[in-house]
Amino acid sequence: MQNKRYIGIDPDISDIGIAVLENKNIETYTKNIGEVLVSFAKTDFLNTIFRVEAGWLNQSNWHTKESDSPKIAAEIGRRTGENHGSGKVIVQFLIALDAQIELVKPKDSKSQRMKIAKDFLPNIKSQEEADAFYLLRDLIPKVTNIKNTKNKV
């Protein structure tokens, strides 16, 4: 029986964080949505489980403050909506390819996710990579080789 491969995905409109756990090795990197869709189309889905951060499942995910101006609140809403849309496109694409998908509702803050990721990956390069890594954190005790790669294609 082959080992399972886990792919954590932190969807974003620009840089999508990816963490790949396979054979006790983990790698993190970022890609844009076009690169993600092309690479996933070439993926062997038989032994791959995708974990996608699904912020749209949270009732409130806007990160606004009472002191924010309407312009700032609108910009936060626009960016949040685009990021959610990116995640939903990736999920729809994976469903169309009959992939195994787990939607993960984000619970911890971005700073907590970065701290946990840095405990395992001291050279983590971005919040996106940290968020993708965080989706696989429960599997980490089994990991023996960790590396990050910027914009792997």
C-alpha positions as CSV (number, residue, x, y, z in Angstrom):
1,M,0.0,0.0,0.0
2,Q,1.3,3.5,-0.9
3,N,1.7,6.3,1.6
4,K,-0.9,9.0,1.7
5,R,0.1,12.5,0.5
6,Y,-1.5,15.4,2.2
7,I,-1.7,18.8,0.6
8,G,-2.7,21.9,2.7
9,I,-4.0,24.8,0.8
10,D,-4.4,28.4,2.1
11,P,-6.4,30.1,-0.7
12,D,-5.6,33.7,-1.6
13,I,-6.3,35.8,-4.6
14,S,-2.5,36.3,-5.3
15,D,-0.2,33.9,-3.3
16,I,-1.8,30.6,-2.4
17,G,0.1,28.8,0.4
18,I,0.8,25.2,-0.3
19,A,2.1,22.6,2.2
20,V,2.8,19.0,0.9
21,L,3.4,16.2,3.3
22,E,4.6,12.9,1.8
23,N,6.8,10.1,3.0
24,K,7.5,11.9,6.3
25,N,8.8,15.0,4.3
26,I,7.0,18.4,4.3
27,E,7.5,21.2,1.9
28,T,5.9,24.6,1.7
29,Y,5.7,27.2,-1.1
30,T,3.4,29.6,-2.8
31,K,1.8,29.7,-6.2
32,N,-0.8,31.8,-8.0
33,I,-4.2,30.3,-8.8
34,G,-3.3,29.4,-12.4
35,E,-0.2,27.5,-11.3
36,V,-2.2,25.8,-8.6
37,L,-4.9,24.6,-11.0
38,V,-2.3,23.4,-13.6
39,S,-0.3,21.5,-11.0
40,F,-3.4,19.9,-9.4
41,A,-4.6,18.8,-12.8
42,K,-1.4,16.7,-13.0
43,T,-1.7,15.3,-9.5
44,D,-2.2,11.6,-8.7
45,F,-5.4,11.8,-6.6
46,L,-5.6,8.1,-5.6
47,N,-3.4,8.6,-2.5
48,T,-3.8,12.4,-2.0
49,I,-6.0,14.2,0.5
50,F,-6.4,17.9,0.1
51,R,-7.1,20.1,3.2
52,V,-8.4,23.5,2.2
53,E,-8.7,26.4,4.6
54,A,-12.4,27.4,4.2
55,G,-12.7,30.8,5.8
56,W,-16.1,31.2,4.2
57,L,-17.4,28.7,6.7
58,N,-16.8,31.2,9.6
59,Q,-19.8,33.3,10.4
60,S,-17.6,36.4,10.7
61,N,-14.2,36.7,9.1
62,W,-13.8,40.3,8.3
63,H,-11.2,41.5,10.8
64,T,-12.6,45.0,10.9
65,K,-12.4,47.4,13.9
66,E,-15.1,49.9,15.0
67,S,-12.7,52.7,14.2
68,D,-12.3,51.6,10.5
69,S,-13.6,54.0,8.0
70,P,-16.2,52.8,5.5
71,K,-13.5,52.8,2.8
72,I,-11.2,50.6,4.9
73,A,-14.1,48.3,5.7
74,A,-15.0,48.0,2.1
75,E,-11.4,47.2,1.1
76,I,-11.3,44.5,3.8
77,G,-14.6,43.0,2.5
78,R,-13.3,43.1,-1.1
79,R,-10.1,41.2,-0.3
80,T,-11.8,38.7,2.0
81,G,-14.4,38.0,-0.7
82,E,-11.8,37.5,-3.4
83,N,-9.8,35.1,-1.1
84,H,-13.0,33.2,-0.4
85,G,-13.8,33.1,-4.1
86,S,-10.3,31.7,-4.8
87,G,-10.8,29.0,-2.3
88,K,-14.2,28.0,-3.6
89,V,-12.8,27.8,-7.2
90,I,-10.1,25.5,-6.0
91,V,-12.6,23.3,-4.1
92,Q,-14.9,23.1,-7.2
93,F,-11.9,22.2,-9.4
94,L,-10.9,19.4,-7.0
95,I,-14.4,18.1,-6.8
96,A,-14.6,18.0,-10.6
97,L,-11.4,16.0,-10.5
98,D,-12.9,13.6,-7.9
99,A,-10.2,14.4,-5.3
100,Q,-10.5,13.7,-1.6
101,I,-11.1,17.1,0.1
102,E,-11.3,18.2,3.7
103,L,-12.6,21.7,4.3
104,V,-11.0,23.2,7.4
105,K,-12.7,26.0,9.2
106,P,-9.9,28.4,10.5
107,K,-10.0,28.8,14.3
108,D,-6.7,30.3,15.5
109,S,-5.3,33.7,14.7
110,K,-2.8,34.3,12.0
111,S,-0.1,35.2,14.6
112,Q,-0.8,31.9,16.4
113,R,-0.5,30.0,13.1
114,M,2.8,31.7,12.2
115,K,4.2,30.9,15.7
116,I,3.3,27.2,15.5
117,A,4.7,27.0,11.9
118,K,8.0,28.7,12.9
119,D,8.4,26.2,15.7
120,F,8.7,23.5,13.0
121,L,9.9,25.7,10.1
122,P,12.2,28.4,11.4
123,N,12.8,29.8,7.9
124,I,9.1,30.0,6.9
125,K,8.8,32.7,4.3
126,S,5.2,33.9,4.3
127,Q,2.0,33.9,6.2
128,E,0.5,31.9,3.3
129,E,3.0,29.1,3.8
130,A,2.5,29.2,7.6
131,D,-1.3,28.9,7.1
132,A,-1.0,26.0,4.7
133,F,1.5,24.2,7.1
134,Y,-1.0,24.8,9.9
135,L,-3.6,22.7,8.1
136,L,-1.3,19.7,8.4
137,R,-0.1,20.3,12.0
138,D,-1.8,17.2,13.4
139,L,0.4,15.0,11.2
140,I,3.6,16.8,12.0
141,P,5.0,14.3,14.7
142,K,5.4,11.9,11.8
143,V,7.5,14.3,9.8
144,T,11.3,13.9,9.5
145,N,12.4,16.3,6.8
146,I,11.1,19.8,6.5
147,K,12.0,22.5,3.9
148,N,10.4,25.5,2.3
149,T,10.7,26.5,-1.3
150,K,9.6,29.9,-2.7
151,N,7.3,29.7,-5.7
152,K,8.0,26.1,-6.7
153,V,6.5,25.3,-10.1
